[in-house]
């Protein structure tokens, strides 16, 4: 993203790097020449070697500076002895503990499409079958081998856009129903964007607030952030405002997290990302007549809490979600046919665009479904005048999403959950 087009409130003083770490199996480090040759073959392009860096000791067998296709900034690729790692997921802990060598990749996501650049960096780190897992240093997210093969290995398709950030929630209360939550992203700074956060959210609303943050992050990657206090649409008739975080912390409840001291205590990084450029997501109007108090966007969060909520999504999210939904539609139909009446199948379809070119996405409750399409009824009225309950036919090629819903439980094409298992679990819950 061109920093000159970003409002000064959100402009970064310096770029933030992307660092990806992939512990490997095997007793010997990969041979550098073989590694580079095989990588070029995997990428289907020339990998230009800019510099072989000297190896400090046997704990660092090799390091090389390379240039990848369609990437401005050089990439540092290093092979190191695997170090002790914290917070490893239980399913990966034993394999990571046995790892002898790790591939570390570092660069900047400074092109027009940070998602695709991240995907290429991930391939450099973890394309070899010996890679046990991939750790994103900025977000702290771990990808197991199945996720690497399923979500990260298609170079042309690219990874899901949410690999670029992760929403984290912290609270001072053990009982989230009683306390408030501070939600914030990690990872957007390296994309040239401010991190997003939401302060003093009631714990019961944290899940819906996280969905809003995810949707807004995708939109910002595409459109960039609006100037502070300018309404930013996240759904039909649903706007939020972005406010620099320092304008909110003086009015925080003492029992809520998010103060300057909390930020210093929660991150030991230098510079501290929790004290960098960050946009607090707020209601479009502050409260108070004498002193303006910006608060979390209660109405917008309530909108995102609905399973049939019409929301705006980035073009990348829509395109990728559509492909994934269409590929898996037949499995959704099969699972729904095997389910009882308490399991509802929803189909998401795009409708017309508004005056700003944003496409409205609507949900249908499916009444008839085949692998090639079906028909259903609109769950809510649309901006173009179609009423709730209106019958609409659709083709599977029109889909941009689907959901299997049973009570408070729901899954979609992006969830790594066995669909028939979900149906069986629904029956086991005794709701049939």
Secondary structure, 3 states (H helix, E strand, C coil): CCHHHCCCCCCCCCCCCEEEEEEECCCCCCCHHHHHHHHHHHHCCCCEEEEEECCCCCCCCEEEEEECCCCCCCEEEEEEECCCCCCCCHHHHHHHHHCCEEEEEEECCCCCCHHHHHHHHHHHHHCCCCECEEEECCCCCEEEHHHHHHHHCCCCCCCCHHHHCEEEEEECCCCCCCCEEEEEEECHHHHCCCEEEEEEEEHHHHHHHHHHHHHHHHHHHHHCCCCCCCCEEEECCEEEEEEEHHHCHHHCCCCCCCCHHHHHHHCCCCCCHHHCCEEEEECCCCECCCCCECCCCHHHHHHHHCCCCCCCCCHHHHHHHHHHHHHHHHHHHHHHHHCCCCCEEEEEEEEEECCCCCEEEEEEEEEEEECCEEEEEECCCCCCCCCCCCEEEEEHHHEEEEEEEECCEEEECCCCCCHHHHHHHHHHCCCC
